[in-house]
Amino acid sequence: MAPDGNETPKSLKRPNLLGGLSADRLPSFALLDNIRSVWNVGSMFRTADAVGLGGLFLTGMTATPPRKDIEKTALGATLTVPWDYWQDSIEAARRIRDQGIALVALEQTDRSVDWQEFQFPFPHCFVVGHEVSGVRSDILDLVDHAVEIPMAGTKQSLNVAVSFGILAYEVRRRWLGRNK
């Protein structure tokens, strides 16, 4: 059942993302932990499609397709990007790690490193969190690594969908660069 209480139609249910990776997708996934804005969710779907991300794990209060308000920014990417929904973010994170996929939080913490200096392991799943409170501390306790995008201005963070996009394109660049 989706967070809005609606059933996800069978025609739109995705295969379990932990079951394998399509050859045309990056060995990189993202866990969206309690993203409150449906427009941010739609934007992340569209970016995930653009870079060929392996898939999205939508968790907690994060809205799930099909929804017209997600489609406003996703523009059909909900039909092309593999995704799965988990009510419990912690359970999703544990299952992902149990599959040998490194968890990388995109969050400002005392152990975060500059995203440009970080050597991304493949496969990995980067975690983005709630627009105001970020990635929850119980998720941060489970991640293998934490990266951040340094801020030069007075604001301490970017919009979550913007940060997601920066990191997703960097991951794509790194993956394509290592396979030349």
C-alpha positions, 0 to 999 in steps of 0.5 A, spaced: 500 500 500 502 506 498 503 512 503 497 516 501 493 509 502 491 508 495 493 501 492 499 501 487 496 498 481 499 491 479 500 494 472 505 499 475 508 494 481 516 493 479 520 487 480 524 487 487 530 491 486 534 487 490 533 481 485 538 483 479 540 489 475 538 491 468 544 491 463 543 498 461 542 501 468 548 503 473 550 499 479 547 505 483 541 506 487 538 511 491 534 510 497 529 516 498 528 516 506 521 520 508 521 525 502 515 530 503 514 533 497 511 529 491 515 534 486 521 533 489 520 525 488 518 526 481 524 530 480 528 525 482 525 520 478 526 524 472 533 525 474 534 517 475 531 516 468 536 521 465 542 518 468 540 511 468 540 509 475 539 502 477 533 504 481 529 507 487 527 505 494 521 509 496 521 509 504 516 511 509 512 517 507 515 518 500 509 518 495 509 513 490 506 512 483 501 513 480 500 520 482 498 526 478 502 531 482 508 526 481 508 526 474 508 534 474 515 533 475 517 526 473 514 527 466 513 519 465 520 517 468 515 513 473 514 508 468 521 507 466 525 507 472 525 501 477 522 502 484 520 499 490 516 501 496 518 500 503 514 502 509 520 501 514 526 505 511 531 501 516 528 495 514 530 497 507 537 499 508 538 493 512 536 489 506 540 493 501 546 492 505 545 484 506 545 484 498 552 487 499 550 494 496 554 499 500 550 505 503 552 512 502 548 517 505 548 524 502 548 528 509 552 533 513 555 529 518 561 529 523 564 523 518 562 526 511 567 527 506 567 532 500 563 528 494 568 530 489 574 526 493 570 520 495 571 514 491 564 511 490 564 503 491 560 500 485 554 497 487 552 502 492 545 506 494 546 513 496 541 515 501 537 522 501 533 524 507 527 529 509 527 536 506 528 539 513 531 534 518 535 530 513 537 523 513 535 520 520 540 518 525 538 511 525 539 510 518 546 514 519 548 509 524 547 503 518 551 507 512 557 505 510 559 512 508 557 519 508 558 524 503 556 532 503 556 537 498 560 543 501 556 550 501 560 556 500 554 561 501 550 563 507 545 557 506 547 550 509 544 546 504 541 545 497 534 542 495 534 535 496 532 534 489 538 538 486 543 535 491 540 528 488 541 530 481 548 533 482 550 526 486 547 522 480 550 525 475 557 525 478 556 517 480 554 516 472 561 520 470 565 516 475 562 509 472 563 511 465 570 513 466 572 507 470 569 503 464 573 506 458 
